[in-house]
Amino acid sequence: MLLKKIALSVSILTLSTATLADVPKVVTDIAPVHSLVAQVMRGIGEPALLIKPENSPHEYNLRPSEARALSKADIVFWIGEDLTPWLDKSLDSLAGSAEIVSLMDSSGTQLLSFREGATFEAHDHNHDDHEHKHDEHDHDDHDHDHDAHEHEHDEHEHDDHDHDAHEHEHDEHDEHDHDHDAHEHEHDEHDHGGHAHSHDGDDPHVWLDPVNAQAWLQHIATTLAEQDPANAERYRRNAEQASNELDRLITELQAEADALGDVKFIVFHDAYQYFETRFDVLASGALSVSDASDPSPARVAEIRQTVNDLNVSCIFTEPQFNPNLVKTVFDGTDVYTGIMDPLGVDIEPGVNQYQTLILRLMQSLSNCAS
């Protein structure tokens, strides 16, 4: 009898070890994505995180340990090339055998176009479009119609983000004797500050809308289940639980947003429109464009004028960037300086990171309004 028990224990241990060995090696790009994947993998395995939240994802150099993690990956979940164009080549060279999942390109993702200008005048129509989408996702009814999302996603083709085309455009520009007026006009429109980022197309800060996170949870679970059928049901249960938690969070935050009143604030860089539009708390402007490149003097002057004209009460810095620019621009004013963090520098990476991050964004606005 004892020998049978020992044999049974060995069999169970062997099965458990085999199951763990079959769990995919998963790598994620930024901490909020890592958190969502960790929630789906809870109790099964843990994903690796490439870019720590104290670093800007717009520009980053991988460390050797991070490159090794990519080279061993079975699955890589990332926002996509629009957020981290530098990572695309690393994925090709280091993670060529892995399944690469661009969440921004996945079905169910609600996309918003880049806003133009320091005070977003040219893209006010986005708010109306997104309001319509928000109505379609009534969270009291828990109506997550992913087929409707998929149709919407198809309407947002990503051909506008062709970086090769963008580089070709610059080559053509060089061939035309560096026409100063044309170059100056192009620079004013895109405010590149020396960065090779196009500001046509869709804003890549898509994780700051928790409805997008809900769509991704299902996609993450499906991807993991396909590679790890033994744990498929667990992945799906975890994703459903996390989605229900986000339902409750969205309802809670909407109540807080409704109580804020007409709070006027400026953000450091234009990273928050998904959060702003979801909860109807719109910024009055952004000091820097979406890739956080240095603002032009004209943009700085426009922001200062907006602060005066609209009686803006708050300007938010970000821990990933030097706050001296904000201090210099608003020196001598009565504007309150707070912190708004799209990545969660001081939040422990893991299963609770994403929900805490979204809560902190609303807390930043509440501090501004109080």
C-alpha beads as a LAMMPS data file, in Angstrom:
LAMMPS data file: protein, C-alpha beads

370 atoms
369 bonds

1 atom types
1 bond types

-500.0 500.0 xlo xhi
-500.0 500.0 ylo yhi
-500.0 500.0 zlo zhi

Masses

1 110.0

Atoms # bond

1 1 1 0.000 0.000 0.000
2 1 1 2.841 2.376 0.908
3 1 1 4.572 1.669 -2.395
4 1 1 1.327 2.437 -4.250
5 1 1 0.990 5.753 -2.418
6 1 1 4.596 6.660 -3.231
7 1 1 4.068 5.720 -6.880
8 1 1 0.884 7.810 -6.991
9 1 1 2.667 10.798 -5.421
10 1 1 5.501 10.512 -7.936
11 1 1 2.969 10.370 -10.786
12 1 1 1.179 13.488 -9.526
13 1 1 4.490 15.315 -9.096
14 1 1 5.604 14.295 -12.569
15 1 1 2.296 15.454 -14.070
16 1 1 2.489 18.761 -12.188
17 1 1 6.076 19.338 -13.316
18 1 1 5.168 18.503 -16.907
19 1 1 2.215 20.928 -16.780
20 1 1 4.424 23.722 -15.430
21 1 1 7.057 22.970 -18.042
22 1 1 4.441 23.402 -20.763
23 1 1 3.406 26.882 -19.568
24 1 1 4.475 29.346 -22.290
25 1 1 7.343 31.730 -21.591
26 1 1 5.652 35.116 -21.908
27 1 1 7.247 38.557 -22.288
28 1 1 5.426 41.902 -22.124
29 1 1 6.526 45.404 -23.062
30 1 1 5.189 47.837 -20.414
31 1 1 4.008 47.401 -16.821
32 1 1 0.254 47.862 -17.480
33 1 1 0.326 45.121 -20.140
34 1 1 2.410 42.963 -17.806
35 1 1 -0.268 43.379 -15.139
36 1 1 -3.106 42.335 -17.444
37 1 1 -1.169 39.267 -18.614
38 1 1 -0.241 38.424 -15.004
39 1 1 -3.922 38.502 -14.068
40 1 1 -4.752 36.012 -16.816
41 1 1 -1.786 33.802 -15.846
42 1 1 -2.488 33.988 -12.099
43 1 1 -1.800 30.627 -10.451
44 1 1 -0.201 29.223 -13.614
45 1 1 2.884 31.240 -14.441
46 1 1 4.369 34.751 -14.506
47 1 1 5.230 36.933 -17.497
48 1 1 8.498 38.852 -17.840
49 1 1 8.535 42.643 -18.082
50 1 1 10.845 44.379 -20.584
51 1 1 10.460 48.099 -19.836
52 1 1 10.342 49.095 -16.182
53 1 1 7.782 51.853 -15.515
54 1 1 10.436 54.412 -14.599
55 1 1 11.530 54.402 -18.248
56 1 1 9.726 55.977 -21.169
57 1 1 8.633 53.343 -23.712
58 1 1 9.010 55.830 -26.562
59 1 1 12.807 55.476 -26.464
60 1 1 14.656 52.703 -24.661
61 1 1 17.701 50.422 -25.004
62 1 1 17.215 46.825 -23.937
63 1 1 19.516 45.428 -21.264
64 1 1 21.209 42.067 -21.869
65 1 1 18.845 40.306 -19.444
66 1 1 15.835 41.744 -21.265
67 1 1 17.234 40.694 -24.625
68 1 1 17.736 37.169 -23.274
69 1 1 14.124 37.059 -22.065
70 1 1 12.977 37.978 -25.572
71 1 1 15.142 35.296 -27.124
72 1 1 13.493 32.632 -24.931
73 1 1 9.918 33.861 -25.338
74 1 1 7.080 31.733 -26.684
75 1 1 4.658 34.685 -26.696
76 1 1 5.278 38.446 -26.645
77 1 1 2.414 40.787 -25.782
78 1 1 3.108 44.425 -26.651
79 1 1 1.090 47.541 -27.420
80 1 1 2.611 47.706 -30.886
81 1 1 5.051 49.527 -33.090
82 1 1 3.240 52.859 -32.713
83 1 1 4.259 53.066 -29.048
84 1 1 7.707 51.429 -29.256
85 1 1 8.983 51.607 -32.858
86 1 1 12.509 50.788 -31.650
87 1 1 11.317 47.399 -30.340
88 1 1 10.148 46.118 -33.714
89 1 1 13.658 45.205 -34.911
90 1 1 14.467 43.502 -31.600
91 1 1 11.378 41.345 -31.936
92 1 1 12.454 40.304 -35.419
93 1 1 16.024 39.513 -34.421
94 1 1 15.569 38.107 -30.908
95 1 1 12.042 36.705 -30.764
96 1 1 11.683 35.426 -34.295
97 1 1 10.189 32.102 -33.189
98 1 1 7.739 33.631 -30.687
99 1 1 4.111 34.511 -31.294
100 1 1 4.002 38.322 -31.367
101 1 1 0.697 39.849 -30.261
102 1 1 0.155 43.565 -30.905
103 1 1 -2.692 44.496 -28.563
104 1 1 -3.307 47.781 -30.341
105 1 1 -4.055 45.808 -33.498
106 1 1 -6.257 43.216 -31.809
107 1 1 -10.010 43.061 -32.334
108 1 1 -12.074 44.947 -29.787
109 1 1 -9.547 47.772 -29.338
110 1 1 -11.122 51.210 -29.456
111 1 1 -8.794 53.696 -31.135
112 1 1 -8.557 57.481 -31.089
113 1 1 -6.649 59.603 -33.587
114 1 1 -3.740 61.746 -32.501
115 1 1 -4.798 65.158 -31.256
116 1 1 -3.224 68.128 -32.994
117 1 1 -2.105 71.390 -31.498
118 1 1 -1.188 72.236 -27.933
119 1 1 -4.852 72.584 -26.992
120 1 1 -6.282 69.846 -29.266
121 1 1 -8.573 72.147 -31.268
122 1 1 -8.340 70.029 -34.424
123 1 1 -9.581 66.824 -32.792
124 1 1 -12.594 67.854 -30.732
125 1 1 -14.672 65.501 -32.894
126 1 1 -12.909 62.506 -31.323
127 1 1 -14.727 63.111 -28.077
128 1 1 -18.114 62.849 -29.763
129 1 1 -17.072 59.678 -31.561
130 1 1 -15.824 58.091 -28.380
131 1 1 -18.935 59.137 -26.446
132 1 1 -20.952 57.190 -28.977
133 1 1 -18.723 54.168 -28.424
134 1 1 -19.053 54.587 -24.662
135 1 1 -22.836 54.435 -24.936
136 1 1 -22.492 51.161 -26.786
137 1 1 -20.541 49.799 -23.799
138 1 1 -23.016 50.382 -20.978
139 1 1 -21.206 48.942 -17.978
140 1 1 -24.301 48.629 -15.880
141 1 1 -25.484 46.032 -18.360
142 1 1 -21.962 44.571 -18.798
143 1 1 -22.471 44.695 -22.550
144 1 1 -19.089 43.986 -24.133
145 1 1 -20.035 43.406 -27.760
146 1 1 -16.699 42.315 -29.201
147 1 1 -18.150 41.801 -32.662
148 1 1 -19.074 45.475 -32.778
149 1 1 -15.575 46.285 -31.524
150 1 1 -14.056 44.199 -34.266
151 1 1 -15.975 46.111 -36.917
152 1 1 -14.813 49.346 -35.370
153 1 1 -11.212 48.161 -35.308
154 1 1 -11.363 47.274 -38.987
155 1 1 -12.284 50.871 -39.740
156 1 1 -8.979 51.991 -38.176
157 1 1 -6.467 50.507 -40.578
158 1 1 -2.872 50.987 -39.452
159 1 1 -1.417 51.801 -42.819
160 1 1 -1.012 55.366 -41.569
161 1 1 1.758 54.172 -39.286
162 1 1 4.098 53.060 -42.038
163 1 1 7.470 54.131 -40.673
164 1 1 9.201 53.216 -43.899
165 1 1 6.934 55.633 -45.705
166 1 1 7.765 58.266 -43.111
167 1 1 11.489 57.724 -43.643
168 1 1 10.947 57.898 -47.408
169 1 1 9.185 61.190 -46.951
170 1 1 12.268 62.559 -45.193
171 1 1 14.511 61.211 -47.948
172 1 1 12.415 63.052 -50.512
173 1 1 12.644 66.133 -48.355
174 1 1 16.451 65.945 -48.393
175 1 1 16.457 65.539 -52.163
176 1 1 14.536 68.766 -52.578
177 1 1 17.384 70.943 -51.318
178 1 1 15.958 71.216 -47.796
179 1 1 13.260 73.706 -48.685
180 1 1 13.286 75.742 -45.477
181 1 1 9.676 76.898 -45.559
182 1 1 8.307 73.399 -46.219
183 1 1 10.500 71.893 -43.517
184 1 1 9.469 74.554 -41.010
185 1 1 5.796 73.928 -41.788
186 1 1 6.225 70.179 -41.368
187 1 1 8.018 70.637 -38.058
188 1 1 5.305 72.920 -36.707
189 1 1 2.593 70.438 -37.642
190 1 1 4.273 67.448 -36.039
191 1 1 6.393 69.051 -33.314
192 1 1 8.904 66.236 -33.643
193 1 1 11.696 67.750 -31.619
194 1 1 14.140 65.527 -33.491
195 1 1 12.238 62.258 -33.009
196 1 1 11.284 60.041 -35.936
197 1 1 7.655 59.597 -34.923
198 1 1 4.687 60.298 -37.152
199 1 1 1.730 61.987 -35.513
200 1 1 -0.767 60.921 -38.132
201 1 1 -3.058 58.012 -37.371
202 1 1 -3.932 56.540 -33.982
203 1 1 -2.715 57.453 -30.504
204 1 1 -0.865 54.416 -29.028
205 1 1 -1.646 55.102 -25.333
206 1 1 -4.584 52.723 -25.670
207 1 1 -4.133 50.962 -22.305
208 1 1 -5.465 53.988 -20.427
209 1 1 -9.017 53.113 -21.437
210 1 1 -10.027 50.179 -19.202
211 1 1 -12.572 49.070 -21.802
212 1 1 -9.622 48.310 -24.069
213 1 1 -8.043 46.379 -21.209
214 1 1 -11.185 44.265 -20.951
215 1 1 -11.039 43.376 -24.630
216 1 1 -7.354 42.484 -24.281
217 1 1 -7.956 40.176 -21.322
218 1 1 -10.072 37.940 -23.532
219 1 1 -7.511 38.061 -26.331
220 1 1 -4.644 37.272 -23.945
221 1 1 -6.564 34.303 -22.523
222 1 1 -7.328 32.927 -25.985
223 1 1 -3.684 33.252 -27.084
224 1 1 -2.396 31.505 -23.970
225 1 1 -5.038 28.780 -24.188
226 1 1 -4.044 27.950 -27.751
227 1 1 -0.425 27.413 -26.711
228 1 1 -1.257 25.803 -23.365
229 1 1 -4.502 23.788 -23.718
230 1 1 -3.977 22.070 -20.352
231 1 1 -4.597 25.390 -18.575
232 1 1 -7.063 26.876 -21.071
233 1 1 -10.044 26.911 -18.734
234 1 1 -8.017 28.562 -15.972
235 1 1 -6.862 31.318 -18.318
236 1 1 -10.446 32.006 -19.357
237 1 1 -11.736 32.072 -15.776
238 1 1 -8.972 34.443 -14.722
239 1 1 -9.721 36.750 -17.648
240 1 1 -13.424 36.809 -16.828
241 1 1 -12.732 37.590 -13.179
242 1 1 -10.355 40.415 -14.108
243 1 1 -12.886 41.838 -16.569
244 1 1 -15.580 41.850 -13.877
245 1 1 -13.205 43.700 -11.554
246 1 1 -12.674 46.304 -14.260
247 1 1 -16.438 46.692 -14.623
248 1 1 -16.648 47.642 -10.973
249 1 1 -13.636 49.949 -11.289
250 1 1 -15.122 51.775 -14.278
251 1 1 -18.393 52.365 -12.435
252 1 1 -16.537 53.660 -9.375
253 1 1 -14.299 55.988 -11.365
254 1 1 -17.166 57.373 -13.411
255 1 1 -18.884 58.412 -10.185
256 1 1 -15.683 60.130 -9.056
257 1 1 -15.303 61.856 -12.415
258 1 1 -18.866 63.140 -12.298
259 1 1 -18.128 64.717 -8.921
260 1 1 -15.023 66.579 -10.121
261 1 1 -16.869 69.435 -11.752
262 1 1 -15.211 71.531 -14.470
263 1 1 -11.581 70.904 -13.521
264 1 1 -9.082 72.482 -15.933
265 1 1 -5.641 70.941 -16.219
266 1 1 -2.611 70.636 -18.490
267 1 1 -0.738 67.332 -18.884
268 1 1 2.983 66.956 -19.519
269 1 1 2.576 65.014 -22.748
270 1 1 -0.473 64.005 -24.727
271 1 1 -0.796 60.485 -23.345
272 1 1 -4.140 60.553 -21.586
273 1 1 -6.912 61.111 -24.094
274 1 1 -8.188 57.521 -23.780
275 1 1 -8.659 57.998 -20.041
276 1 1 -9.979 61.542 -20.491
277 1 1 -12.540 60.534 -23.071
278 1 1 -13.684 57.407 -21.255
279 1 1 -14.521 59.387 -18.123
280 1 1 -15.308 62.752 -19.743
281 1 1 -12.527 64.659 -17.979
282 1 1 -10.769 66.456 -20.821
283 1 1 -7.397 68.164 -20.493
284 1 1 -7.054 71.752 -21.660
285 1 1 -3.786 70.976 -23.397
286 1 1 -0.461 69.140 -23.328
287 1 1 2.973 70.683 -23.009
288 1 1 4.495 67.989 -25.235
289 1 1 3.168 65.818 -28.043
290 1 1 2.294 62.127 -27.783
291 1 1 5.884 60.820 -27.992
292 1 1 7.016 63.279 -25.265
293 1 1 9.512 65.040 -27.528
294 1 1 10.586 68.550 -26.553
295 1 1 7.922 71.166 -27.268
296 1 1 8.607 74.022 -29.637
297 1 1 8.731 77.598 -28.273
298 1 1 5.448 78.290 -30.083
299 1 1 3.773 75.376 -28.305
300 1 1 5.074 76.528 -24.914
301 1 1 3.750 80.034 -25.573
302 1 1 0.343 78.644 -26.549
303 1 1 0.144 76.577 -23.370
304 1 1 1.035 79.579 -21.206
305 1 1 -1.660 81.607 -22.941
306 1 1 -4.190 78.805 -22.395
307 1 1 -3.374 78.719 -18.678
308 1 1 -4.171 82.424 -18.468
309 1 1 -7.233 82.401 -20.706
310 1 1 -8.942 79.377 -19.143
311 1 1 -7.741 79.903 -15.575
312 1 1 -6.134 76.452 -15.593
313 1 1 -5.568 75.255 -12.043
314 1 1 -3.192 72.292 -12.483
315 1 1 -0.225 71.144 -14.525
316 1 1 0.909 67.538 -14.224
317 1 1 4.501 66.344 -14.513
318 1 1 5.492 62.708 -15.149
319 1 1 8.103 60.734 -13.220
320 1 1 9.596 59.344 -16.443
321 1 1 10.738 62.839 -17.468
322 1 1 12.682 65.703 -15.952
323 1 1 10.200 68.089 -14.252
324 1 1 12.447 71.111 -14.814
325 1 1 10.742 71.919 -18.113
326 1 1 7.385 72.247 -16.376
327 1 1 8.905 74.292 -13.565
328 1 1 10.561 76.627 -16.055
329 1 1 7.429 77.113 -18.157
330 1 1 5.152 77.804 -15.204
331 1 1 7.573 79.597 -12.924
332 1 1 5.918 82.592 -11.319
333 1 1 2.351 81.337 -11.802
334 1 1 -0.130 80.055 -9.228
335 1 1 -0.731 76.811 -11.098
336 1 1 -0.689 73.714 -8.884
337 1 1 1.900 71.163 -9.998
338 1 1 0.958 67.531 -9.513
339 1 1 2.016 64.161 -10.894
340 1 1 0.131 62.082 -13.430
341 1 1 1.798 58.809 -14.344
342 1 1 0.684 56.690 -17.335
343 1 1 2.929 53.746 -16.384
344 1 1 2.962 53.485 -12.591
345 1 1 6.528 54.136 -11.412
346 1 1 5.847 53.545 -7.722
347 1 1 3.347 50.687 -8.183
348 1 1 4.616 47.163 -7.683
349 1 1 4.468 45.287 -11.006
350 1 1 2.037 42.391 -10.992
351 1 1 -1.628 41.511 -10.840
352 1 1 -2.748 44.670 -9.006
353 1 1 -0.684 47.150 -11.001
354 1 1 -3.163 47.990 -13.766
355 1 1 -6.190 48.693 -11.569
356 1 1 -4.041 50.718 -9.163
357 1 1 -2.630 52.736 -12.070
358 1 1 -6.076 53.702 -13.341
359 1 1 -7.226 54.588 -9.818
360 1 1 -4.157 56.816 -9.355
361 1 1 -4.974 58.785 -12.512
362 1 1 -8.357 59.714 -11.134
363 1 1 -6.798 60.479 -7.754
364 1 1 -4.460 62.955 -9.457
365 1 1 -7.460 64.792 -10.882
366 1 1 -9.251 64.722 -7.527
367 1 1 -6.197 66.315 -5.900
368 1 1 -6.292 69.003 -8.552
369 1 1 -9.977 69.728 -7.973
370 1 1 -9.725 69.845 -4.178

Bonds

1 1 1 2
2 1 2 3
3 1 3 4
4 1 4 5
5 1 5 6
6 1 6 7
7 1 7 8
8 1 8 9
9 1 9 10
10 1 10 11
11 1 11 12
12 1 12 13
13 1 13 14
14 1 14 15
15 1 15 16
16 1 16 17
17 1 17 18
18 1 18 19
19 1 19 20
20 1 20 21
21 1 21 22
22 1 22 23
23 1 23 24
24 1 24 25
25 1 25 26
26 1 26 27
27 1 27 28
28 1 28 29
29 1 29 30
30 1 30 31
31 1 31 32
32 1 32 33
33 1 33 34
34 1 34 35
35 1 35 36
36 1 36 37
37 1 37 38
38 1 38 39
39 1 39 40
40 1 40 41
41 1 41 42
42 1 42 43
43 1 43 44
44 1 44 45
45 1 45 46
46 1 46 47
47 1 47 48
48 1 48 49
49 1 49 50
50 1 50 51
51 1 51 52
52 1 52 53
53 1 53 54
54 1 54 55
55 1 55 56
56 1 56 57
57 1 57 58
58 1 58 59
59 1 59 60
60 1 60 61
61 1 61 62
62 1 62 63
63 1 63 64
64 1 64 65
65 1 65 66
66 1 66 67
67 1 67 68
68 1 68 69
69 1 69 70
70 1 70 71
71 1 71 72
72 1 72 73
73 1 73 74
74 1 74 75
75 1 75 76
76 1 76 77
77 1 77 78
78 1 78 79
79 1 79 80
80 1 80 81
81 1 81 82
82 1 82 83
83 1 83 84
84 1 84 85
85 1 85 86
86 1 86 87
87 1 87 88
88 1 88 89
89 1 89 90
90 1 90 91
91 1 91 92
92 1 92 93
93 1 93 94
94 1 94 95
95 1 95 96
96 1 96 97
97 1 97 98
98 1 98 99
99 1 99 100
100 1 100 101
101 1 101 102
102 1 102 103
103 1 103 104
104 1 104 105
105 1 105 106
106 1 106 107
107 1 107 108
108 1 108 109
109 1 109 110
110 1 110 111
111 1 111 112
112 1 112 113
113 1 113 114
114 1 114 115
115 1 115 116
116 1 116 117
117 1 117 118
118 1 118 119
119 1 119 120
120 1 120 121
121 1 121 122
122 1 122 123
123 1 123 124
124 1 124 125
125 1 125 126
126 1 126 127
127 1 127 128
128 1 128 129
129 1 129 130
130 1 130 131
131 1 131 132
132 1 132 133
133 1 133 134
134 1 134 135
135 1 135 136
136 1 136 137
137 1 137 138
138 1 138 139
139 1 139 140
140 1 140 141
141 1 141 142
142 1 142 143
143 1 143 144
144 1 144 145
145 1 145 146
146 1 146 147
147 1 147 148
148 1 148 149
149 1 149 150
150 1 150 151
151 1 151 152
152 1 152 153
153 1 153 154
154 1 154 155
155 1 155 156
156 1 156 157
157 1 157 158
158 1 158 159
159 1 159 160
160 1 160 161
161 1 161 162
162 1 162 163
163 1 163 164
164 1 164 165
165 1 165 166
166 1 166 167
167 1 167 168
168 1 168 169
169 1 169 170
170 1 170 171
171 1 171 172
172 1 172 173
173 1 173 174
174 1 174 175
175 1 175 176
176 1 176 177
177 1 177 178
178 1 178 179
179 1 179 180
180 1 180 181
181 1 181 182
182 1 182 183
183 1 183 184
184 1 184 185
185 1 185 186
186 1 186 187
187 1 187 188
188 1 188 189
189 1 189 190
190 1 190 191
191 1 191 192
192 1 192 193
193 1 193 194
194 1 194 195
195 1 195 196
196 1 196 197
197 1 197 198
198 1 198 199
199 1 199 200
200 1 200 201
201 1 201 202
202 1 202 203
203 1 203 204
204 1 204 205
205 1 205 206
206 1 206 207
207 1 207 208
208 1 208 209
209 1 209 210
210 1 210 211
211 1 211 212
212 1 212 213
213 1 213 214
214 1 214 215
215 1 215 216
216 1 216 217
217 1 217 218
218 1 218 219
219 1 219 220
220 1 220 221
221 1 221 222
222 1 222 223
223 1 223 224
224 1 224 225
225 1 225 226
226 1 226 227
227 1 227 228
228 1 228 229
229 1 229 230
230 1 230 231
231 1 231 232
232 1 232 233
233 1 233 234
234 1 234 235
235 1 235 236
236 1 236 237
237 1 237 238
238 1 238 239
239 1 239 240
240 1 240 241
241 1 241 242
242 1 242 243
243 1 243 244
244 1 244 245
245 1 245 246
246 1 246 247
247 1 247 248
248 1 248 249
249 1 249 250
250 1 250 251
251 1 251 252
252 1 252 253
253 1 253 254
254 1 254 255
255 1 255 256
256 1 256 257
257 1 257 258
258 1 258 259
259 1 259 260
260 1 260 261
261 1 261 262
262 1 262 263
263 1 263 264
264 1 264 265
265 1 265 266
266 1 266 267
267 1 267 268
268 1 268 269
269 1 269 270
270 1 270 271
271 1 271 272
272 1 272 273
273 1 273 274
274 1 274 275
275 1 275 276
276 1 276 277
277 1 277 278
278 1 278 279
279 1 279 280
280 1 280 281
281 1 281 282
282 1 282 283
283 1 283 284
284 1 284 285
285 1 285 286
286 1 286 287
287 1 287 288
288 1 288 289
289 1 289 290
290 1 290 291
291 1 291 292
292 1 292 293
293 1 293 294
294 1 294 295
295 1 295 296
296 1 296 297
297 1 297 298
298 1 298 299
299 1 299 300
300 1 300 301
301 1 301 302
302 1 302 303
303 1 303 304
304 1 304 305
305 1 305 306
306 1 306 307
307 1 307 308
308 1 308 309
309 1 309 310
310 1 310 311
311 1 311 312
312 1 312 313
313 1 313 314
314 1 314 315
315 1 315 316
316 1 316 317
317 1 317 318
318 1 318 319
319 1 319 320
320 1 320 321
321 1 321 322
322 1 322 323
323 1 323 324
324 1 324 325
325 1 325 326
326 1 326 327
327 1 327 328
328 1 328 329
329 1 329 330
330 1 330 331
331 1 331 332
332 1 332 333
333 1 333 334
334 1 334 335
335 1 335 336
336 1 336 337
337 1 337 338
338 1 338 339
339 1 339 340
340 1 340 341
341 1 341 342
342 1 342 343
343 1 343 344
344 1 344 345
345 1 345 346
346 1 346 347
347 1 347 348
348 1 348 349
349 1 349 350
350 1 350 351
351 1 351 352
352 1 352 353
353 1 353 354
354 1 354 355
355 1 355 356
356 1 356 357
357 1 357 358
358 1 358 359
359 1 359 360
360 1 360 361
361 1 361 362
362 1 362 363
363 1 363 364
364 1 364 365
365 1 365 366
366 1 366 367
367 1 367 368
368 1 368 369
369 1 369 370
